[in-house]
């Protein structure tokens, strides 16, 4: 009965409405929005990893400019809820604004509110207070059930009012996340029931991982089944240290889970976490253009997938205590197509080549497998797979190596039985590449019989068609167009051989540079063919306007365009400079109607973006000024060509005037801890029983993020010889120990076990530390003080839905001083930072008293650079610097640590009060840290504060300097 209901929903998801509200439907081929089939081309973006509302627009506009028509958004429960019943959707947590921004950028949204999201975020997106709630997480058990329902009833109504069916961008709702282990069908069904009760009407989906077939076969006809299940695929694994790997986890072909739904690649690999600390550039190489060309095109043609969401499109930053501790460090760049500093990469170019194709060539949204596929000669190293649209007959042929790991360049003649005739055409594939070729296609007003060049895009502009084709540099190509009579052909640029016979106009060429061919007559409207290499094709941008599309060549980015009278105005980024801030002018070429005679590059024609709450500073007014009027000349192609102005160089100050102050008064015996919480619990809701009493788990006392201090008071007998401690911190965490003010040393904190009970062998002591009591330190018969500073690096994810993993405690888990009773007090974060949220600060003394904040007065501190010698404990450094970055330019700024990081210390970095990163050899390979506009005051005063925790005497970090990642006219 449920299957029948699902099949009914496949034809009508939202109730019919009077007026213009579109419907979202689907069948076995694709999604349909208001009767129009679409290929969903989405990429993942985490707003919580970019705490700057204006920069959300920048990333989404870059998605749109690459041909994406959707953005996938996780919503992090932990980011919005510091305590049970407390939720914040203001400032950088304003998801209403986030969804409006997506809509304004022209993107659909796949909404993913969890409750569990993973995302390598602390607790997998679960708030840390959930660790003290009874009931297994990710199940229908009481306790957890009440908690997740509360979250859903807060986030769902926000999502609901932004649905496509109500004029907004949300096209799909994703229930849970990779829920394949320890599953609970009642839980999955309840999530969907809550969504529907809260007004969600779009199709509900989920992303299956690891064993997708079991999900489909077990739940397709029972409670918990979603309408459109999708599959996660990461065929390149996460071995960034070995970027030459090729598909170690298989072919990467997304399964079709049911016959009545489209093939949905719900999370397809577009980067990698850096498990081996190789650096994200290596991850970008592992998942670079070669991987994208081969695996993405295989998925498109071999499985007929029409729904794609790539993880990640933009990775961002694990600022504050956002990161899950065991997999990631501060940067979550992910090796994505758009870097952490919002720069475009060659991966972005490949997304654009494929995205423009999917946007322009509509028949690809509905295809069936075609057999036989066009033939290659026996013994050739190449093979083909084909699909065809059953309505138009248009064919799509994938040409690739038979051996997917081949690295050679191989050629063959393709014997192609196309809809308009049989053709023999040359093909060449260089190793680890693949081509999608098209035949029998109505290309605007033209009839494309066959082509061995790939189509990037085409548009009707000014009474003629303009088509952009491309191929691998040096490879041969052939394109055949059909005409009723012989047309006139003019080769405007490049070497192209032309022949006409029996209605076929055949063009033969090698892909070199950019060839231009103008064809007129023959019973069709004119067409300008632009035939280039992969690299030349990537220089083009397509922008839609109410008066029709325009093509632009040569700028760094085109965000939007308007046509008014004889002027085309582009909102574009132009003339990127080097990271040093130097820049040069750049060429721009615009293909627009003949009536257009002028080109302007300037502010957006839309409303200026408003300043949002929750920002330390606001980037350049939401405008994108590229240089005003651009002098242009008309080319033989009918385009307008000119040169844009170079950006103004960006000057950055040296970081001088540092002041320093030692911290850690908590280590001194006389420190007053009477206002701290007494750590005196004898029971816990944790599934991990305490090894010693009282219970010392930090979460049990409400301290969830960052550093936590413990002070233990005991009356010494004088015979105590050892201090035995255990602490769990997550990977990269540590703890420091003092006795009566004497520093005893440090130890590494414990981490999660891969499976099973973390309290049993082979991991009986999660973070053991054994410290000898120095002679003469104890005060027999008097109060003695044991002080311990524990670094909590974040909370375990819960991807196997196992409370032993997720609810693993943080902080001290056992303590003994030769069996002498100890009375403990604990202190972590002091209150909630309303502006920055629950994940920004921890429990260091300087954080509790505001040393990281811009307004703190540090004139009494001594002058000292961070590179000065360190003694064990915590030392703070502060300085201020002035910026005056050029208006109307996008100049992302970073902080660079010179020299080699040391395991002797770790550094918390605060920019204008925001914790923007952690540095140290034990933290990760990162030496450069993004300072995003919005947190960074681009034209004014900025305060930089460093909290340096040293485990042993050493030289401090440094030298430190500011640098720019790039420089363009324009921006969001």
HELIX and SHEET records of a PDB file:
HELIX    1   1 UNK A    2  UNK A   11  1                                  10    
HELIX    2   2 UNK A   47  UNK A   49  5                                   3    
HELIX    3   3 UNK A   53  UNK A   65  1                                  13    
HELIX    4   4 UNK A   77  UNK A   80  1                                   4    
HELIX    5   5 UNK A   91  UNK A   93  5                                   3    
HELIX    6   6 UNK A   95  UNK A  104  1                                  10    
HELIX    7   7 UNK A  122  UNK A  125  5                                   4    
HELIX    8   8 UNK A  128  UNK A  132  5                                   5    
HELIX    9   9 UNK A  144  UNK A  160  1                                  17    
HELIX   10  10 UNK A  164  UNK A  166  5                                   3    
HELIX   11  11 UNK A  185  UNK A  197  1                                  13    
HELIX   12  12 UNK A  212  UNK A  219  1                                   8    
HELIX   13  13 UNK A  240  UNK A  242  5                                   3    
HELIX   14  14 UNK A  280  UNK A  286  1                                   7    
HELIX   15  15 UNK A  289  UNK A  291  1                                   3    
HELIX   16  16 UNK A  292  UNK A  296  3                                   5    
HELIX   17  17 UNK A  297  UNK A  302  1                                   6    
HELIX   18  18 UNK A  346  UNK A  360  1                                  15    
HELIX   19  19 UNK A  362  UNK A  365  5                                   4    
HELIX   20  20 UNK A  534  UNK A  537  1                                   4    
HELIX   21  21 UNK A  665  UNK A  667  5                                   3    
HELIX   22  22 UNK A  698  UNK A  701  5                                   4    
HELIX   23  23 UNK A  803  UNK A  806  1                                   4    
HELIX   24  24 UNK A  845  UNK A  848  1                                   4    
SHEET    1   A 3 UNK A  24  UNK A  26  0                                        
SHEET    2   A 3 UNK A  31  UNK A  33 -1                                        
SHEET    3   A 3 UNK A  36  UNK A  38 -1                                        
SHEET    1   B 9 UNK A  40  UNK A  45  0                                        
SHEET    2   B 9 UNK A  70  UNK A  74  1                                        
SHEET    3   B 9 UNK A 108  UNK A 112  1                                        
SHEET    4   B 9 UNK A 170  UNK A 174  1                                        
SHEET    5   B 9 UNK A 203  UNK A 208  1                                        
SHEET    6   B 9 UNK A 228  UNK A 233  1                                        
SHEET    7   B 9 UNK A 264  UNK A 269  1                                        
SHEET    8   B 9 UNK A 307  UNK A 314  1                                        
SHEET    9   B 9 UNK A  40  UNK A  45  1                                        
SHEET    1   C 8 UNK A 368  UNK A 370  0                                        
SHEET    2   C 8 UNK A 382  UNK A 388 -1                                        
SHEET    3   C 8 UNK A 395  UNK A 401 -1                                        
SHEET    4   C 8 UNK A 434  UNK A 443 -1                                        
SHEET    5   C 8 UNK A 446  UNK A 451 -1                                        
SHEET    6   C 8 UNK A 476  UNK A 482 -1                                        
SHEET    7   C 8 UNK A 504  UNK A 510 -1                                        
SHEET    8   C 8 UNK A 496  UNK A 501 -1                                        
SHEET    1   D 2 UNK A 409  UNK A 418  0                                        
SHEET    2   D 2 UNK A 421  UNK A 430 -1                                        
SHEET    1   E 5 UNK A 454  UNK A 461  0                                        
SHEET    2   E 5 UNK A 464  UNK A 471 -1                                        
SHEET    3   E 5 UNK A 524  UNK A 533  1                                        
SHEET    4   E 5 UNK A 514  UNK A 521 -1                                        
SHEET    5   E 5 UNK A 488  UNK A 493 -1                                        
SHEET    1   F 5 UNK A 540  UNK A 543  0                                        
SHEET    2   F 5 UNK A 550  UNK A 553 -1                                        
SHEET    3   F 5 UNK A 586  UNK A 591 -1                                        
SHEET    4   F 5 UNK A 640  UNK A 644 -1                                        
SHEET    5   F 5 UNK A 632  UNK A 634 -1                                        
SHEET    1   G 4 UNK A 557  UNK A 564  0                                        
SHEET    2   G 4 UNK A 567  UNK A 573 -1                                        
SHEET    3   G 4 UNK A 598  UNK A 601  1                                        
SHEET    4   G 4 UNK A 628  UNK A 630 -1                                        
SHEET    1   H 6 UNK A 862  UNK A 863  0                                        
SHEET    2   H 6 UNK A 659  UNK A 662 -1                                        
SHEET    3   H 6 UNK A 873  UNK A 884 -1                                        
SHEET    4   H 6 UNK A 939  UNK A 950 -1                                        
SHEET    5   H 6 UNK A 905  UNK A 911 -1                                        
SHEET    6   H 6 UNK A 914  UNK A 919 -1                                        
SHEET    1   I 6 UNK A 677  UNK A 679  0                                        
SHEET    2   I 6 UNK A 823  UNK A 827 -1                                        
SHEET    3   I 6 UNK A 706  UNK A 715 -1                                        
SHEET    4   I 6 UNK A 783  UNK A 792 -1                                        
SHEET    5   I 6 UNK A 734  UNK A 739 -1                                        
SHEET    6   I 6 UNK A 742  UNK A 748 -1                                        
SHEET    1   J 3 UNK A 768  UNK A 772  0                                        
SHEET    2   J 3 UNK A 722  UNK A 728 -1                                        
SHEET    3   J 3 UNK A 811  UNK A 817 -1                                        
SHEET    1   K 2 UNK A 869  UNK A 870  0                                        
SHEET    2   K 2 UNK A 954  UNK A 955 -1                                        
SHEET    1   L 2 UNK A 889  UNK A 890  0                                        
SHEET    2   L 2 UNK A 968  UNK A 969 -1                                        
SHEET    1   M 3 UNK A 928  UNK A 931  0                                        
SHEET    2   M 3 UNK A 893  UNK A 897 -1                                        
SHEET    3   M 3 UNK A 960  UNK A 964 -1                                        
END                                                                             
